[in-house]
Amino acid sequence: MAALICGSLAYDTIMVFPDQFKNHILPDKVHILNVSFLVPRMRREFGGCAGNIAYNLKLLGGDPIPMATVGGDFGPYREWFNEQGITLAHVKAIDELFTPQAFITTDLDNNQITAFHPGAMMRSYENHVKDVPNVSIGIVSPDGYEGMLQNATEFHAAGIPFIFDPGQAMPLFNGEELRNFITQADYVTVNDYESNLLQERTGWSAQDIAGKVKAYIVTRGPKGAEIHADGQLHKVPPAHERRVTDPTGCGDAFRAGLIFGIEKGYDWMTIGRLGNLMGALKVEHPGTQNQRFDYDEFAEQFRQQFGYALT
């Protein structure tokens, strides 16, 4: 059985400004802002939440099916996923549009200015969960507004357990819509900032949300994760990275570990540790899909970090 990964496939164009933005932006002139930054370092990465989750799940030996809408410029990404053995049967190309893409400029203080073009993502509603056979679990990750609403409704109607992962798409939805997502979902996962925002938008406490799903998972970066499940709070310790290179995509890597652990039926502390270790291994590499390992290598890292073996 497969995991259906609903969300975006995107290009990330990452540029480095070898100075500080604050040296070139006059605070009293922001109303007439007109600045240009020379960025001698640039790289283009494969990204998007669905792409990143699918890539990481494949590393673990899972069977991900990404579902997304992309543009006429998707060719290089298609070749990349074909090389990884990830199916693109439910990725729809809309030739007259661009694939979603983010243009990210980072300064020496790690401040970022990002422009995001959604492109074909805005027509993600043209794909349907109900058209994908043999799905055992799904995730609704950041995507087009109509697509996210539709995917959650179709997962729920089909009786397929799914994770609601609002992420950066949370501002698209009002409180009632977010409450509907939660009541339809089996699991909800957010980072600690998003958790506060979700509680504010819905008017529900963390305990309220946890009472409506099988698990409410909150990632806390270097502090690990907290999982509210079965009336308990599981405080999951972090995994330790060997070096910090780039945190971009850590949350998506965590979600791949989460899906894998749920599919395997592990206990919540093990599932959280799987996610934390996936995030730590991602941190060690630039971009979101440049880490390389197989399941045996991952399992050995898990044993070394947490003192017991995955079964």
C-alpha positions, 0 to 999 in steps of 0.5 A: 500500500502507498502513501499519497502525498498531496502538496506542491512540487516546486523549484527553489532558487536560492541566492546569497547576498554577501552583506547585510540587508540592513546596510542597504534598506533605509528604515525611514524610506521603506515607503519608497523602497527601491533596492537591488542586491548583487547575488554572486552565489545562486543554486536551483534546488528541487523542492515543494512540500510534496516533493520533499516529503516524497523524496525522504519517504523513498529514502526510508524504503516507503512507497510515496505517490506525490499528487500535484500540478506543475507547469511546462518547465517541469522537465528537470524535476521529472527526470530527477524523480524518475531517477529516484524511482518515484512515480509521477502518475498523479502529477498533472502538467499544465503546459501554459503555466510555470511550476511553482517556484520560490526565489529566496535571497539570504544575507549574512545574518540569515535574514531572508527575502522570498518571492513565491510564484504559485503557478500551476499549484493554483489548479491543484483541485484538478487532481482527485484523491478518489482517483488514486487506488491502493492508498493506505495513508495520506497527507494534506500539505501546503498547496492551492486553497481549493485543492487542500479543501478538496483533498481533505474532504476526499480522504475523509469520504474514502475512509483513508487516514490522513495527516493535516499539515497546514504549514505556510498555507495556514493564513489561507484559511479561516477558523471554521475551515481549520476546524473542519480540517482537524475534525476530518483528519486523523493526525495534525502536525505543525511546528511550535509557532504554527501550533500557537497560530492554529490554536488562535485561529480555531479557538481550540487549545492543544488539548482540544485539538488532540481530543479530535484526532489520533495524534497532535504532533508539534515539532520544536526544532532543536528541542525535539517534538511533542506528541499529544496522543492517547490522552498523554503528552509524549516529549520526544528528544531531539536527534543530534546532527553532525553539522548544521548546514541548511535547515530548509526542508527539515519539517518535510523530512520529519513528516516523512519519518512520521508517515513511515512510523505510522505505517509501520505501527510503531509507538509514538516515541519511536515515531517521533524519534524517526521524524527527528532523526530524518530532520537531523540528517536533512540539516547536514546537507544544503537544499531539501533533496541532497541527503543520501542514505538507505534504510539500513544506514538510517536504522544504524543511525537510529540505534546509535542515537537512541540506544535501541533497534528498529524492528 
